[in-house]
């Protein structure tokens, strides 16, 4: 049975295998140790790239929202929309009271 390093050497073309072996020896590592280190580094770089990509997409979305807000404010005369929450709540209460009263009259007749 072949060692993991021998299996790795058999999987690679001879030139690449020799290059990896040389680089690994220069760093005082076996071929397998060196390949594992390089793969871990590559995975870390890829993850950072993906994280940066996600951050970039979120940043672009935020920029688009800011542009839409600026456009809206420009069209609205630079004034944010005003909402009279007290009036809205009063209206909802009146509607609910009217509905409750109507239900009370309907059920009290029976």
C-alpha positions in Angstrom: 0.0 0.0 0.0 1.3 3.4 -0.9 1.8 6.2 1.5 -0.5 9.3 1.2 2.5 11.3 -0.1 3.2 8.6 -2.8 -0.5 8.6 -3.7 -0.4 12.4 -4.1 2.8 12.2 -6.3 1.0 9.6 -8.5 -2.0 11.9 -8.9 0.1 14.9 -10.1 2.0 15.3 -13.3 5.7 14.7 -12.7 6.7 18.3 -13.2 4.2 19.6 -10.7 5.0 16.9 -8.2 8.8 17.8 -8.4 8.0 21.5 -8.0 5.9 20.9 -4.9 8.5 18.5 -3.4 11.2 21.1 -3.9 9.1 23.9 -2.3 8.1 21.7 0.6 11.7 20.7 1.3 12.7 24.4 1.2 10.2 25.0 4.0 11.2 21.9 5.9 7.9 20.2 5.3 6.7 17.0 3.6 5.0 17.3 0.3 1.6 16.4 2.0 2.1 19.0 4.8 3.0 21.7 2.2 0.0 20.9 0.0 -2.3 20.9 3.0 -0.9 24.3 4.1 -1.4 25.7 0.6 -4.9 24.4 0.4 -5.8 25.9 3.8 -4.4 29.3 2.7 -6.4 29.1 -0.6 -9.6 28.2 1.3 -9.0 31.2 3.6 -8.5 33.5 0.7 -11.6 32.2 -1.1 -13.7 32.7 2.1 -12.4 36.3 2.5 -13.2 37.0 -1.1 -16.7 35.6 -0.6 -17.1 37.8 2.5 -15.9 40.8 0.6 -18.3 40.0 -2.2 -21.2 39.8 0.3 -20.1 43.1 1.9 -19.9 44.7 -1.6 -23.4 43.6 -2.5 -24.8 44.9 0.7 -22.9 48.2 0.3 -24.3 48.6 -3.3 -27.8 47.9 -2.0 -27.4 50.6 0.7 -26.1 53.0 -1.9 -29.1 52.4 -4.1 -31.4 52.9 -1.2 -29.7 56.2 -0.4 -30.0 57.3 -4.0 -33.7 56.4 -4.0 -34.2 58.3 -0.7 -32.4 61.3 -2.2 -34.6 61.2 -5.3 -37.7 60.9 -3.2 -36.7 63.8 -1.0 -35.9 65.9 -4.0 -39.3 65.2 -5.5 -41.0 65.9 -2.1 -39.3 69.3 -1.7 -36.6 68.0 0.6 -39.1 67.3 3.3 -39.5 63.8 4.7 -43.1 62.5 4.7 -45.1 63.6 7.6 -47.4 61.1 9.2 -49.9 62.1 11.9 -49.8 58.9 13.9 -52.2 60.4 16.5 -54.8 61.1 13.8 -54.4 57.6 12.3 -54.8 55.9 15.8 -57.8 58.1 16.5 -59.4 57.1 13.2 -58.7 53.4 13.9 -60.2 53.6 17.4 -63.3 55.3 16.0 -63.7 52.6 13.4 -63.1 49.8 16.0 -65.6 51.5 18.4 -68.2 51.8 15.6 -67.7 48.1 14.7 -68.0 47.0 18.4 -71.1 49.1 18.9 -72.7 47.7 15.7 -71.9 44.1 16.9 -73.3 44.9 20.3 -76.6 46.1 18.8 -76.8 43.1 16.5 -76.2 40.6 19.3 -78.4 42.4 21.9 -81.4 42.1 19.6 -81.2 38.3 19.6 
